Amino acid sequence: MSQPAPPALEFTVCPTQGVPRESLSRIRALFHDCYLDAEDAYLEQSFSRLHYLALAASGETLAGFAVGDMRVIDLPRLPRQPVALAGICCVDSRFRRLGLFRELERLAFLAAGIGWRPRVLSCGRMAHPVSFRTMLDNPTHVPKRHVAPTPWQREVGAAIAEVYGVREFDPETFVCRGRGTPMSCVIDVDVAPEEWEVFAPVDRTRGDSLLGMIWVPDAPDGW
């Protein structure tokens, strides 16, 4: 029997400041559906740090949203470096496994109007290995299992953590220490034991997350 066709989706992008009240209500509802310990203050903080919001809707249903931004930043040994900054992304359980996570973040990045060439550093904070999978197929990803970050990678990681507003960053593990409030996402996907290894120092009951970074299309010399 053939599989049903994916639902038709309508995508929109808007600034995180001044989101219409009706949209904000649906965003908060989906946020609470996706996180066991969701706090509106955390969502609002993400809106204040990153400038764009991408939405996917199926009729009156909000299928997903993503917060993101792209900026030109002076990083250690990388002046005027384009950096893509992924924020919170939530997808309704009925619309998962359709590639919405990647597409929504891509749209949020593009809204900044900064090109992807010649080279972009793409970053995100994750509390679960499933989210990190979006980076693992890129050989430049940091952090890696059983591989200590280089001094340069640690310097860049610390600079990116500061852009995100992280108060305490561990450059050895790339853990962004939380504010003491749990942030447990609802994910019904099997995860292999080895996928948890890089997340071993992440204390999700404290609200920790893991900073991940990849280069597109390739890394600079010496990375």
N, C-alpha and C positions, 0 to 999 in steps of 0.2 A: 504494500500500500504506500502510495506516495505521501511525503510529508506535507503538511499544510504550508502555504506560502507565508513568509514573515509578514507581520502587520505593517501597513503603510505608516511611516513616521514623518512628522514635520519637524524640522530643525530650525531653531531660532537662537540668536546670540544677542546679549545685551550687557551693559555695564553692571557690575555688582552693586554699585551705588544707585539707588532709585529703582529697584525692582518693583514692578506693580504688586499691590497688596495681594491680589488673587493668586498670582504666581508664587509669591513668597509663602503663602499659606500651604500650597501644594508641595512646594520644595521642603518645607519643614515636616510635613506629614510623611513624605518619602524618606527623608533623613531619619526620622524616628522609626520607620519600618526597617531600615537597613542597619541600624545600630541599637544594640541592647541598652546602652547607657548614653544615648544621644542627649546632648545639651545644646540648646539654641545658642548659648553664648559662644560655643566653639564654632558653630556655623557662621555666626556673625563676625567672629575674629577672622575667619578665612575670607569673608567678603571684604573686610577692611584691608587685608594684605594683598589680595590678588584682584585684578581689575575686571575680569570678564566671566560671564556665566553663559554656558551653552545648555540649551534645553531640547529634549526630544519628546514630542507628544503624539499620541495616537487618539485622535478625537479629543475627548475631554480628559483623557487619562495622561498623566505625566509619566512617561516611560523611563526617563532618566534625566539627570543634570550633572554638570561638571563645572567646577570653578578652576580657572587657569589664567595664565598671563605669559607674556614673553617680553623680556627686557634686554637691553644692552648694558652689561655690567663689567666693571674693571675687576677681574679676578686675579689671583696670584699668577704671574707669568703669562696672563692672558688678557691684555688690555682690550677694551671694547668688544667683549665676547657676548654674542647673542645667547640668551639662556631661556629655555622654556620651563615654566614653573607650573607643575600640576598641583591642583588642590583637591578638595573633597569631590568624589564622584560617586553617585548613587544610582543604581538601576533597579527598577521594579522587577521582582522575581519572574514575572510573566514575559519579560523582554530580555532576559539574560542569554548569554552565549550567541549573541547576534553581532558582536563587535562594537557595541555601543560605547563601552569604556574608552576605547581608542579614538573613536570618531568624535565623541563629545569633547575630549581633551584637545584633539587636533583643531576643532573649530574654535575653542577658547583661545588657543595659542595664536591662530591666524588672525583673530580679531584685533590683536595688538598692531598689526600692519608691519611686522618685522620679518624680512625674508629668512628662509631656511638655509641659505648658502652664504659663505662656503661651508660653514661648520657650525652646528648648534649643540650646546650642552643641554640635555633634557633631564629634568629632575622631578622627583616626587617623594612624598613621605607615605609610608605604608605600615600598617599594623598587622598584616596577614600575608602569608606567602603567595596566595592566589593573586593578589595585586602585584606582587613583585614579578610574577610570570611575564608580565608585559615587557619587562626589561631583560629577562634572562636569555632571550634568543639573540641579543646583541652582545658580541664578544667583548665590547668595551665596558660592560656594566661593572659598577663598583657599589657596594662591596661584593666580593666573591667568597665562596666557601673555601676555607683552608688557605686563603691568600690574604696576607696583611696589606692594608692600603699603603701605598708609597707615601713619602713625606709630601710630595706635591699633591697627591690625591687627598691627603688629610687637610692640607691648607685650603684647597678648593672646597672640600666638604664643609669645613668650618665657615667659610665665607657664604656659601649657599644657605646653611642653617641660619645664619644671621639674617639673611634676606627674608626667610620664612618667619622670623621672629622667635626662633627657638632660644630659650634662656640657658639651656645647658646641653651641650653637644659633646659626645665622646668620639674623637677622631679615630680611635683604634677600632671601634665597632660600628661607627656611623649611627649610633642610637641617639635619637632626639628625646631627651627626658621629658615626660609629661608633667602636668600640673597637679598630679595626685588624684585625678578623676578617671575612672575606668572608661575606656572607649572600645567596646567589643562589637565588631561587625558581625552581621548574620550572613554566613556563607555556607552553603550546603554542597561544597565541592571537596572531594577526597584530596588530601595532601600527603605526599610521600614524606617519610621521616627525614630524609636528607634536605628537603625543602625548608624544614623548620630550623636547620642548624644555624644559618646566618641570623635567624630571629631569636636564638637562645637568650641573648642578653636583653631582649625587648620585654619589659614588664607592662603588659597590657592593662593590668589592674591599676597601674599608676598613670595610664594614658600615654605610654611611650610609643614611639614609631621609629621606623628605620628609614633613613635617607638613602635613596637610590639615585644613581646618576648613570647616564649613557651618552655616547657621542653619536651624532647623526651628521654625515654618513660615516665618518671615521674619526678616530682620536688624533690629537696633535702628536707630533714627535716627542717621545720621552714619557708619554702618559703611562 
